Amino acid sequence: MIQKNRIGAGALISRPDVFPSRAAMLEEGAAGHIQLMMIPLDTDEFQKNIEIVEPYAGKIRVHAPHHKQNINPCAPGLFLDPKSAGNFIENAMNQTCEAADRTGSDIIVLHAGGYIPGNREEAIRTFHEFLDLYPDDRYILESLPILINEPLFLGVTPDELRTVGDGRINGFCADFPHLWCSSITHEIPYEDMLADMDKLPIRFSHLSGTPGPTLGRQHLLFTDPQNRFNLDLIIPFLMDHPNLEISLEFPHDDPAIIRSQIEIVSNL
């Protein structure tokens, strides 16, 4: 069985109305941490919301905004007007780092982002420029998936994560369904993908259901009829890493749903 103190629930910084239900899970021992997803906010709203989260310092794991919030480190202009991109990204990353400071999060989960096919080397250089502009030694780089009808993401295999990290990143986040999608597309056995991932300094992990790479809708509940990801695939890995935290990622506010999914994982 997976101890519940290893399992985390998610919350958006922009939804202070939802956060108390996640905090209740911490207080009851139903979860071990909350992954706080950063959404760029105006200054007053950010300050008001982070004050709600701050009392749970030590139990918060911060996730930086990603391309869905227009923060795309390896190709900022893909989602933002270059004229306004700098100020928007700077504000978002300042809020992210301040949230990590005030909650005691020793990690900041970061996506390298998506890029236009054929621009991979430029995307890697641009990502490194991003790290130079917004340095923080708490960044850990998340494994991203290969998906149909989505951007071509950077960091979809362990080898690519190593290249993109280039010694500038101190750790990595193993997103298990993302790795599974990439293993299908690249025709690499999932066991081999996990074995290669294990050669990196893994400091955190993500878990959810997925239909695989052919559908853009990800982060499915384990009980969703479209979920094809078999949790049995990761049991050996989780057993070999007894201290690895597992953050569940679902686009659902209902605490009863989140608790039901935590139960599924805790009974593996």
C-alpha positions as semicolon CSV with decimal commas, in nm:
position;residue;x (nm);y (nm);z (nm)
1;M;0,000;0,000;0,000
2;I;0,103;0,360;-0,065
3;Q;0,104;0,572;0,249
4;K;-0,125;0,873;0,221
5;N;0,147;1,104;0,347
6;R;0,313;1,049;0,008
7;I;0,005;1,152;-0,190
8;G;-0,087;1,511;-0,272
9;A;-0,399;1,695;-0,386
10;G;-0,394;1,994;-0,618
11;A;-0,520;2,350;-0,578
12;L;-0,508;2,662;-0,794
13;I;-0,377;2,983;-0,640
14;S;-0,667;3,153;-0,821
15;R;-0,930;2,947;-0,634
16;P;-0,919;3,040;-0,265
17;D;-1,272;2,900;-0,234
18;V;-1,143;2,550;-0,315
19;F;-0,825;2,559;-0,107
20;P;-0,993;2,495;0,235
21;S;-1,120;2,156;0,115
22;R;-0,765;2,056;0,027
23;A;-0,631;2,191;0,355
24;A;-0,887;1,976;0,537
25;M;-0,729;1,671;0,374
26;L;-0,393;1,769;0,522
27;E;-0,540;1,823;0,865
28;E;-0,715;1,484;0,861
29;G;-0,414;1,295;0,727
30;A;-0,601;1,213;0,406
31;A;-0,319;1,370;0,202
32;G;0,041;1,462;0,267
33;H;0,081;1,778;0,061
34;I;-0,095;2,025;-0,169
35;Q;0,047;2,106;-0,511
36;L;-0,023;2,477;-0,557
37;M;-0,067;2,557;-0,926
38;M;0,033;2,916;-0,994
39;I;-0,195;3,125;-1,216
40;P;-0,071;3,478;-1,296
41;L;-0,283;3,722;-1,093
42;D;-0,292;4,094;-1,030
43;T;-0,086;4,194;-0,728
44;D;-0,371;4,248;-0,484
45;E;-0,540;3,916;-0,564
46;F;-0,212;3,728;-0,539
47;Q;-0,132;3,878;-0,198
48;K;-0,481;3,801;-0,067
49;N;-0,472;3,441;-0,189
50;I;-0,119;3,357;-0,076
51;E;-0,212;3,465;0,277
52;I;-0,474;3,187;0,277
53;V;-0,214;2,930;0,172
54;E;0,075;3,051;0,388
55;P;-0,039;2,888;0,715
56;Y;0,026;2,548;0,554
57;A;0,394;2,617;0,497
58;G;0,593;2,297;0,469
59;K;0,301;2,110;0,311
60;I;0,289;2,310;-0,014
61;R;0,465;2,213;-0,338
62;V;0,465;2,495;-0,592
63;H;0,403;2,438;-0,964
64;A;0,499;2,723;-1,198
65;P;0,250;2,843;-1,461
66;H;0,285;2,669;-1,799
67;H;0,171;2,716;-2,157
68;K;-0,198;2,698;-2,065
69;Q;-0,134;3,018;-1,867
70;N;0,081;3,159;-2,150
71;I;0,412;3,087;-1,973
72;N;0,613;2,892;-2,229
73;P;0,984;2,917;-2,139
74;C;1,134;2,760;-2,452
75;A;0,933;2,977;-2,694
76;P;0,761;3,269;-2,515
77;G;0,634;3,420;-2,839
78;L;0,432;3,109;-2,920
79;F;0,156;3,222;-2,684
80;L;0,230;3,587;-2,604
81;D;0,285;3,905;-2,800
82;P;0,665;3,959;-2,781
83;K;0,603;4,324;-2,689
84;S;0,424;4,231;-2,367
85;A;0,574;3,888;-2,297
86;G;0,860;4,012;-2,080
87;N;0,651;4,192;-1,820
88;F;0,388;3,918;-1,807
89;I;0,644;3,640;-1,757
90;E;0,843;3,840;-1,503
91;N;0,532;3,903;-1,294
92;A;0,429;3,538;-1,313
93;M;0,770;3,406;-1,213
94;N;0,808;3,662;-0,934
95;Q;0,476;3,544;-0,790
96;T;0,584;3,182;-0,829
97;C;0,910;3,232;-0,643
98;E;0,743;3,442;-0,373
99;A;0,484;3,168;-0,324
100;A;0,763;2,914;-0,281
101;D;0,938;3,144;-0,033
102;R;0,626;3,201;0,176
103;T;0,511;2,838;0,180
104;G;0,851;2,679;0,233
105;S;0,827;2,480;-0,089
106;D;1,170;2,340;-0,169
107;I;1,065;2,262;-0,526
108;I;0,912;2,458;-0,813
109;V;0,781;2,226;-1,083
110;L;0,860;2,377;-1,422
111;H;0,763;2,292;-1,783
112;A;1,018;2,366;-2,054
113;G;0,721;2,429;-2,284
114;G;0,622;2,374;-2,645
115;Y;0,791;2,478;-2,970
116;I;0,739;2,480;-3,346
117;P;0,872;2,162;-3,516
118;G;1,218;2,219;-3,657
119;N;1,312;2,470;-3,387
120;R;1,431;2,228;-3,120
121;E;1,785;2,365;-3,080
122;E;1,655;2,720;-3,067
123;A;1,398;2,613;-2,809
124;I;1,670;2,464;-2,587
125;R;1,876;2,785;-2,611
126;T;1,570;2,995;-2,532
127;F;1,490;2,779;-2,231
128;H;1,842;2,830;-2,099
129;E;1,799;3,205;-2,149
130;F;1,479;3,181;-1,945
131;L;1,673;3,016;-1,662
132;D;1,929;3,296;-1,678
133;L;1,656;3,562;-1,662
134;Y;1,456;3,397;-1,381
135;P;1,706;3,189;-1,183
136;D;1,597;2,970;-0,893
137;D;1,770;2,656;-0,766
138;R;1,433;2,508;-0,662
139;Y;1,325;2,437;-1,021
140;I;1,261;2,076;-1,109
141;L;1,185;1,994;-1,472
142;E;0,871;1,793;-1,549
143;S;0,853;1,522;-1,813
144;L;0,604;1,632;-2,080
145;P;0,400;1,417;-2,320
146;I;0,377;1,383;-2,695
147;L;0,013;1,452;-2,781
148;I;-0,182;1,484;-3,103
149;N;-0,310;1,837;-3,174
150;E;-0,087;1,989;-2,906
151;P;0,246;2,174;-2,936
152;L;0,562;1,970;-2,971
153;F;0,686;1,975;-2,613
154;L;1,043;1,991;-2,492
155;G;1,150;1,728;-2,238
156;V;0,941;1,427;-2,343
157;T;1,201;1,156;-2,273
158;P;1,460;1,116;-1,997
159;D;1,741;1,175;-2,248
160;E;1,582;1,497;-2,365
161;L;1,519;1,609;-2,007
162;R;1,888;1,556;-1,935
163;T;1,985;1,760;-2,243
164;V;1,742;2,040;-2,164
165;G;1,848;2,049;-1,800
166;D;2,213;2,080;-1,905
167;G;2,335;2,076;-1,545
168;R;2,131;2,389;-1,470
169;I;1,839;2,192;-1,323
170;N;1,890;2,013;-0,990
171;G;1,605;1,765;-1,016
172;F;1,317;1,630;-1,218
173;C;0,947;1,553;-1,184
174;A;0,839;1,218;-1,326
175;D;0,490;1,259;-1,469
176;F;0,395;0,894;-1,510
177;P;0,109;0,929;-1,762
178;H;0,312;1,181;-1,966
179;L;0,597;0,932;-1,987
180;W;0,351;0,660;-2,089
181;C;0,216;0,875;-2,375
182;S;0,570;0,943;-2,495
183;S;0,664;0,575;-2,471
184;I;0,372;0,487;-2,698
185;T;0,461;0,751;-2,957
186;H;0,831;0,663;-2,957
187;E;0,759;0,288;-2,937
188;I;0,978;0,254;-2,630
189;P;0,866;-0,005;-2,371
190;Y;0,731;0,179;-2,069
191;E;0,954;-0,023;-1,837
192;D;1,257;0,103;-2,031
193;M;1,127;0,462;-2,017
194;L;1,095;0,438;-1,638
195;A;1,438;0,277;-1,607
196;D;1,592;0,566;-1,801
197;M;1,399;0,816;-1,589
198;D;1,540;0,649;-1,280
199;K;1,890;0,754;-1,388
200;L;1,793;1,117;-1,325
201;P;1,761;1,281;-0,982
202;I;1,382;1,247;-0,941
203;R;1,244;1,468;-0,664
204;F;0,870;1,462;-0,729
205;S;0,606;1,287;-0,937
206;H;0,264;1,339;-1,096
207;L;-0,012;1,087;-1,147
208;S;-0,351;1,082;-1,320
209;G;-0,533;0,887;-1,585
210;T;-0,479;0,937;-1,957
211;P;-0,639;0,815;-2,280
212;G;-0,293;0,804;-2,439
213;P;-0,139;1,041;-2,691
214;T;-0,425;1,048;-2,941
215;L;-0,659;1,267;-2,734
216;G;-0,575;1,613;-2,609
217;R;-0,789;1,574;-2,295
218;Q;-0,549;1,456;-2,026
219;H;-0,552;1,432;-1,645
220;L;-0,844;1,190;-1,643
221;L;-0,977;1,032;-1,328
222;F;-0,857;0,676;-1,284
223;T;-1,221;0,571;-1,308
224;D;-1,288;0,761;-1,632
225;P;-1,401;0,520;-1,908
226;Q;-1,147;0,680;-2,145
227;N;-0,855;0,619;-1,911
228;R;-0,614;0,361;-2,055
229;F;-0,331;0,403;-1,804
230;N;-0,292;0,094;-1,586
231;L;-0,167;0,192;-1,240
232;D;-0,010;-0,150;-1,199
233;L;0,259;-0,032;-1,441
234;I;0,411;0,200;-1,181
235;I;0,382;-0,011;-0,866
236;P;0,739;-0,150;-0,889
237;F;0,877;0,200;-0,942
238;L;0,683;0,341;-0,647
239;M;0,794;0,053;-0,426
240;D;1,156;0,118;-0,523
241;H;1,116;0,487;-0,430
242;P;0,938;0,481;-0,094
243;N;1,004;0,849;-0,022
244;L;0,889;0,984;-0,358
245;E;0,588;1,213;-0,327
246;I;0,303;1,153;-0,572
247;S;0,089;1,452;-0,660
248;L;-0,249;1,372;-0,817
249;E;-0,353;1,608;-1,096
250;F;-0,723;1,631;-1,180
251;P;-0,934;1,925;-1,307
252;H;-1,200;1,867;-1,041
253;D;-1,298;2,086;-0,746
254;D;-1,523;1,834;-0,566
255;P;-1,325;1,709;-0,262
256;A;-1,520;1,382;-0,260
257;I;-1,385;1,304;-0,607
258;I;-1,028;1,384;-0,506
259;R;-1,056;1,175;-0,191
260;S;-1,186;0,880;-0,395
261;Q;-0,885;0,898;-0,626
262;I;-0,645;0,920;-0,330
263;E;-0,805;0,600;-0,196
264;I;-0,736;0,422;-0,524
265;V;-0,366;0,512;-0,514
266;S;-0,330;0,439;-0,142
267;N;-0,456;0,086;-0,202
268;L;-0,203;-0,002;-0,475
